[in-house]
Amino acid sequence: DHQGRMTLQQWRLPALMILSSSISTAQAAETNLSMMIPHGCTQTIVEPHLHINTRYENPIEPDEYLSELDDAHIFTGIVLAVYGPSNPRQYGDENEAVLQIANRSKGRLYGFASLNTSDWDDNGEMQLAQLSKYLEQSGIVGVKLAPPHTCFALDDDAMLQIARVAASSSAPVMFIHVGSTPFCPEGRLAFSNVCCTARYIDPLYLEPLVQTFANVTWVLVHAGFDFALADTSFVIPRTPRTAFTSNAISMAEKYPNVYLELSAIFASHVNGTLKYFGGDAVVKQILDRSVVSKTMFGGDANHGMPGQNNTRRNLESLNASMIEAGYTTEQVCRVLTGTAHEVFKI
């Protein structure tokens, strides 16, 4: 309309591409790039939160990741390396797997490198050296850490060492899970412990590092959303879980090198119902506190079986929430496309 606001009826993604069986998904998307740009925007959507999915027929080939993106009309994705103290995956080293996926994707997929923070006293130096090596590889756009999933405190001395490696690299981006996890308060993820106290999930514990490493871009993943309150006896039904979101937004307000990412807050079941209440409140806070330009879409939704359309549902729910909150077309495009292109230089 004349005020630049987009209605639910006006929102649409480009028409779904009909792919020829004689060419690959990546080749088809490459030749139809303009068809992947959302109505009213000038850039393609980026999904910065893809996981290696062992349910895919071949988890280190790009085809099924690209199929998931095509279904959501997303052109670019970033795959995360995830290390934990549990046994290695069948596909081998995480960083190498992510790099292979990116290199085989014809320019549509990138990767975040990571490192194993368990047994740090014995293996820390080796892990830092490996991280440094992968951050110089073409296609790697930053460092991914998930402190609550690995019981690695945000103010741990090792975090300083990791930030120092990122700061001196060709990809000075720290992509860090803040806020709780659906695995709290049970405290278990697969065969590993999960830590849910403030040192592991409150983004304010990162503030000294954000100040020290001003040349590093800090992306606060999940925007501090509280997926599972530490004491469930105090959960009021349908109360927005934004305990740490305000702190994340405050940091984005205060520091030019801090950004927010919105993955999983609109996660849904296969039947389309949302898993968590409170996503709309986060979207509204971001608008009201004027940090839309520091915010990016994220899915974190390609965990299920191929063809479940989880990423598309996540994207559609976020779009509806932004439009309902009163985001302008320019602001919607900024969250879906502009911020990620700017931060990751892709």
Phi and psi in degrees as a GROMACS rama.xvg file:
@    title "Ramachandran Plot"
@    xaxis  label "Phi"
@    yaxis  label "Psi"
@TYPE xy
-68.3964  -17.2879  HIS-2
-91.5769  2.40853  GLN-3
79.1941  13.5857  GLY-4
-93.6877  142.951  ARG-5
-101.377  131.843  MET-6
-90.6623  165.352  THR-7
-60.6232  -33.6613  LEU-8
-70.9841  -31.7231  GLN-9
-77.2692  -27.316  GLN-10
-67.727  130.957  TRP-11
-155.917  150.386  ARG-12
-93.6816  161.598  LEU-13
-59.788  157.376  PRO-14
-57.5194  139.807  ALA-15
-62.0796  131.107  LEU-16
-69.5397  140.904  MET-17
-97.2407  112.621  ILE-18
-90.6314  135.953  LEU-19
-72.6191  139.039  SER-20
-71.4142  -10.8249  SER-21
-89.0817  -8.16498  SER-22
-130.195  160.081  ILE-23
-76.1639  163.119  SER-24
-57.1657  -44.0384  THR-25
-63.1011  -42.2732  ALA-26
-65.3503  -41.1604  GLN-27
-64.0076  -43.7077  ALA-28
-65.3157  -36.3595  ALA-29
-62.9776  -36.6816  GLU-30
-83.8273  -8.22783  THR-31
-124.25  36.9996  ASN-32
-56.2826  -41.5738  LEU-33
-62.4937  -25.5874  SER-34
-74.7262  -11.8812  MET-35
-94.8907  0.842519  MET-36
-89.7314  124.16  ILE-37
-61.3937  151.678  PRO-38
-55.6895  126.756  HIS-39
90.5675  -7.77244  GLY-40
-105.811  168.147  CYS-41
-115.824  -5.36066  THR-42
-129.437  167.814  GLN-43
-84.1311  158.634  THR-44
-76.0683  143.949  ILE-45
-116.417  131.212  VAL-46
-107.038  101.973  GLU-47
-88.2143  12.5691  PRO-48
-138.805  66.9077  HIS-49
-102.661  140.107  LEU-50
-105.471  150.399  HIS-51
-63.2956  122.175  ILE-52
-107.586  109.546  ASN-53
-73.7499  -4.95692  THR-54
-83.1541  -13.7484  ARG-55
-68.1427  152.189  TYR-56
-59.0498  -41.7322  GLU-57
-135.494  97.6734  ASN-58
-68.4539  -11.4931  PRO-59
-107.627  14.4236  ILE-60
-105.682  148.432  GLU-61
-79.0325  -13.5774  PRO-62
-56.9511  -47.9707  ASP-63
-74.7352  -27.7276  GLU-64
-65.2281  -43.4862  TYR-65
-68.1795  -34.7032  LEU-66
-62.929  -41.7921  SER-67
-61.2745  -42.4959  GLU-68
-67.7573  -43.1511  LEU-69
-58.681  -39.7966  ASP-70
-60.2772  -30.5442  ASP-71
-98.2855  4.38231  ALA-72
60.8954  38.3446  HIS-73
-106.877  130.209  ILE-74
-87.8106  -39.4044  PHE-75
-118.297  138.313  THR-76
-133.668  156.453  GLY-77
-124.132  125.73  ILE-78
-99.2053  135.509  VAL-79
-94.5976  135.025  LEU-80
-83.6686  131.829  ALA-81
-129.952  116.734  VAL-82
-109.227  142.158  TYR-83
-144.393  172.74  GLY-84
-74.3523  -7.54529  PRO-85
-76.6912  176.998  SER-86
-62.2317  149.735  ASN-87
-61.2989  153.462  PRO-88
-72.6599  164.039  ARG-89
-69.1537  -18.3349  GLN-90
-89.125  2.81099  TYR-91
93.9192  -151.193  GLY-92
-64.5712  135.814  ASP-93
-63.2316  -49.6172  GLU-94
-60.5074  -42.4788  ASN-95
-67.1276  -38.2515  GLU-96
-63.6353  -45.4433  ALA-97
-61.5363  -42.7208  VAL-98
-63.3999  -40.942  LEU-99
-62.8127  -43.8415  GLN-100
-59.3061  -46.3381  ILE-101
-62.4189  -46.1012  ALA-102
-65.6346  -25.1057  ASN-103
-95.1365  4.1397  ARG-104
-96.7209  4.17767  SER-105
56.8217  40.6935  LYS-106
85.9918  7.94275  GLY-107
-99.2321  -22.4382  ARG-108
-118.597  142.944  LEU-109
-125.48  -177.326  TYR-110
-143.161  153.683  GLY-111
-103.709  132.44  PHE-112
-85.8688  161.861  ALA-113
-150.668  -168.518  SER-114
-157.806  161.079  LEU-115
-91.471  115.716  ASN-116
-93.385  1.37682  THR-117
-77.3778  154.496  SER-118
52.4713  43.9158  ASP-119
-63.1589  -38.1163  TRP-120
-58.9469  -36.6338  ASP-121
-89.6  -32.7615  ASP-122
-120.198  2.18038  ASN-123
-57.5243  -47.1181  GLY-124
-62.6978  -41.5023  GLU-125
-64.8373  -41.1749  MET-126
-64.1295  -40.9821  GLN-127
-64.4385  -39.1275  LEU-128
-64.6252  -41.7634  ALA-129
-64.5145  -42.6426  GLN-130
-60.0132  -46.0258  LEU-131
-58.1666  -40.7993  SER-132
-62.9156  -45.6193  LYS-133
-72.4197  -28.6682  TYR-134
-67.6763  -13.8514  LEU-135
-95.1051  -0.500487  GLU-136
-82.7779  137.582  GLN-137
-61.2  131.847  SER-138
101.958  -14.2048  GLY-139
-95.9204  126.365  ILE-140
-113.126  2.96085  VAL-141
162.929  -170.416  GLY-142
-108.202  134.001  VAL-143
-110.985  130.248  LYS-144
-133.01  144.854  LEU-145
-128.898  76.976  ALA-146
-53.128  -44.8762  PRO-147
-67.3088  -28.1778  PRO-148
-78.0202  -18.7916  HIS-149
-119.306  8.27043  THR-150
51.0915  48.5097  CYS-151
-116.988  105.227  PHE-152
-65.9927  144.128  ALA-153
-63.5719  -24.5223  LEU-154
-105.538  17.0403  ASP-155
-63.953  145.339  ASP-156
-57.6379  -31.9028  ASP-157
-65.3412  -26.8675  ALA-158
-62.6787  -36.2155  MET-159
-61.3276  -43.3333  LEU-160
-65.0299  -40.1858  GLN-161
-66.3944  -43.2574  ILE-162
-62.4727  -35.9665  ALA-163
-64.4946  -40.3844  ARG-164
-64.0965  -44.8153  VAL-165
-61.2433  -42.4411  ALA-166
-62.6927  -31.1189  ALA-167
-95.0402  6.90285  SER-168
-99.1551  177.806  SER-169
-82.2382  -5.52881  SER-170
-133.743  69.7018  ALA-171
-78.8861  67.2177  PRO-172
-129.556  131.522  VAL-173
-112.37  113.986  MET-174
-106.922  98.1125  PHE-175
-121.479  127.788  ILE-176
-64.6497  122.285  HIS-177
-127.871  158.438  VAL-178
87.1919  172.399  GLY-179
-79.3784  -168.088  SER-180
-137.114  152.377  THR-181
-59.5612  -14.7644  PRO-182
-86.6006  -2.97992  PHE-183
-90.2194  150.214  CYS-184
-91.1425  9.8619  PRO-185
-61.2929  -33.8378  GLU-186
83.0085  19.2821  GLY-187
-135.823  138.925  ARG-188
-135.264  111.822  LEU-189
56.0815  -119.369  ALA-190
-104.664  15.7487  PHE-191
-117.341  155.432  SER-192
-75.3347  155.425  ASN-193
-123.931  137.594  VAL-194
-114.918  126.75  CYS-195
-121.014  8.34043  CYS-196
-81.5589  171.59  THR-197
-56.4216  -36.9025  ALA-198
-60.8491  -20.5353  ARG-199
-102.242  -14.5763  TYR-200
-133.218  -14.8715  ILE-201
-87.9688  116.1  ASP-202
-61.7934  -18.3462  PRO-203
-62.5069  -22.8044  LEU-204
-68.7002  -14.3918  TYR-205
-88.2775  -8.68421  LEU-206
-56.6008  -43.7834  GLU-207
-58.9208  -37.4997  PRO-208
-71.944  -37.9073  LEU-209
-59.9104  -39.1619  VAL-210
-70.7521  -41.6032  GLN-211
-69.3027  -41.6011  THR-212
-108.778  72.3797  PHE-213
-69.033  -19.5195  ALA-214
-85.6352  -3.09583  ASN-215
-95.8484  135.982  VAL-216
-89.7292  125.609  THR-217
-106.879  116.122  TRP-218
-104.301  116.361  VAL-219
-87.4045  99.7732  LEU-220
-72.7261  135.832  VAL-221
72.4826  3.62879  HIS-222
52.9516  30.2149  ALA-223
77.3038  14.2335  GLY-224
-61.4962  140.495  PHE-225
-98.3561  97.7549  ASP-226
-76.3567  -21.7158  PHE-227
-156.828  104.485  ALA-228
-58.454  142.431  LEU-229
-59.1417  -35.682  ALA-230
-118.544  99.3288  ASP-231
-66.4813  -15.3008  THR-232
-68.2013  -17.0964  SER-233
-99.4691  3.85423  PHE-234
-74.6605  122.017  VAL-235
-91.527  127.973  ILE-236
-51.0449  131.112  PRO-237
62.4794  27.732  ARG-238
-86.6445  128.096  THR-239
-56.4735  132.961  PRO-240
-93.7047  75.7827  ARG-241
-120.093  33.8572  THR-242
-57.0936  -41.4375  ALA-243
-106.934  -3.45926  PHE-244
-62.7999  -40.3409  THR-245
-60.3056  -38.8488  SER-246
-66.4573  -40.6564  ASN-247
-63.1889  -43.9518  ALA-248
-64.5503  -39.5286  ILE-249
-59.0078  -40.1828  SER-250
-68.7415  -37.7722  MET-251
-65.9936  -33.9474  ALA-252
-66.987  -39.6633  GLU-253
-84.7832  -35.6527  LYS-254
-116.976  128.203  TYR-255
-66.3176  -18.2287  PRO-256
-99.2883  16.176  ASN-257
-115.486  131.586  VAL-258
-129.234  163.511  TYR-259
-114.638  145.566  LEU-260
-128.552  139.098  GLU-261
-107.129  26.6406  LEU-262
-67.273  146.372  SER-263
73.9759  -13.2589  ALA-264
-69.6169  -17.4676  ILE-265
-114.252  30.7507  PHE-266
-60.6077  145.166  ALA-267
-136.19  158.995  SER-268
-77.4037  168.512  HIS-269
-59.6501  -29.5739  VAL-270
-79.8088  -0.00211576  ASN-271
97.8133  -11.3718  GLY-272
-75.2736  142.635  THR-273
-71.2785  144.45  LEU-274
-80.7001  -30.2991  LYS-275
-130.487  140.844  TYR-276
-95.05  140.321  PHE-277
124.844  -8.01103  GLY-278
-60.9138  -40.1188  GLY-279
-61.437  -36.8953  ASP-280
-65.3314  -37.7453  ALA-281
-64.813  -47.2959  VAL-282
-58.7189  -41.1227  VAL-283
-68.6416  -41.2747  LYS-284
-59.966  -41.6955  GLN-285
-61.6519  -40.5153  ILE-286
-68.9377  -48.0764  LEU-287
-63.8872  -30.3573  ASP-288
-100.377  12.0297  ARG-289
59.9378  44.0195  SER-290
-119.369  23.9477  VAL-291
-57.9865  -39.2882  VAL-292
-69.0683  -11.2053  SER-293
-105.7  15.1446  LYS-294
-121.344  142.021  THR-295
-131.957  149.838  MET-296
-63.7953  148.841  PHE-297
-151.013  145.991  GLY-298
-101.083  -59.7936  GLY-299
55.0054  44.9605  ASP-300
-127.746  2.21386  ALA-301
-93.2962  45.3068  ASN-302
-89.9691  -24.4834  HIS-303
-84.6816  -164.834  GLY-304
-70.9943  149.343  MET-305
-55.4605  141.018  PRO-306
88.724  4.23538  GLY-307
-82.1967  -7.92837  GLN-308
62.3506  29.4388  ASN-309
-62.6532  -42.2543  ASN-310
-64.5756  -43.1363  THR-311
-62.6375  -43.853  ARG-312
-61.7437  -41.8438  ARG-313
-59.6783  -46.8093  ASN-314
-63.0599  -44.3123  LEU-315
-63.3123  -38.3471  GLU-316
-66.9748  -42.0431  SER-317
-62.9892  -43.3719  LEU-318
-57.7743  -48.7363  ASN-319
-59.7647  -39.9028  ALA-320
-66.0413  -43.1083  SER-321
-64.2301  -42.7923  MET-322
-65.2065  -43.3247  ILE-323
-62.9326  -34.1035  GLU-324
-75.6598  -13.9773  ALA-325
101.293  19.7042  GLY-326
-64.123  141.044  TYR-327
-75.3586  166.958  THR-328
-57.5832  -42.7124  THR-329
-60.9377  -40.0208  GLU-330
-69.7808  -40.4203  GLN-331
-59.2791  -45.1973  VAL-332
-64.7813  -36.1803  CYS-333
-61.2343  -46.3787  ARG-334
-67.0092  -42.0838  VAL-335
-78.0973  -31.0252  LEU-336
-129.264  -54.3255  THR-337
-66.2733  -44.3265  GLY-338
-62.8258  -46.5094  THR-339
-65.7837  -41.5836  ALA-340
-59.0823  -40.437  HIS-341
-69.0652  -47.1972  GLU-342
-68.9202  -44.8771  VAL-343
-94.2522  -3.85104  PHE-344
55.1794  49.6616  LYS-345
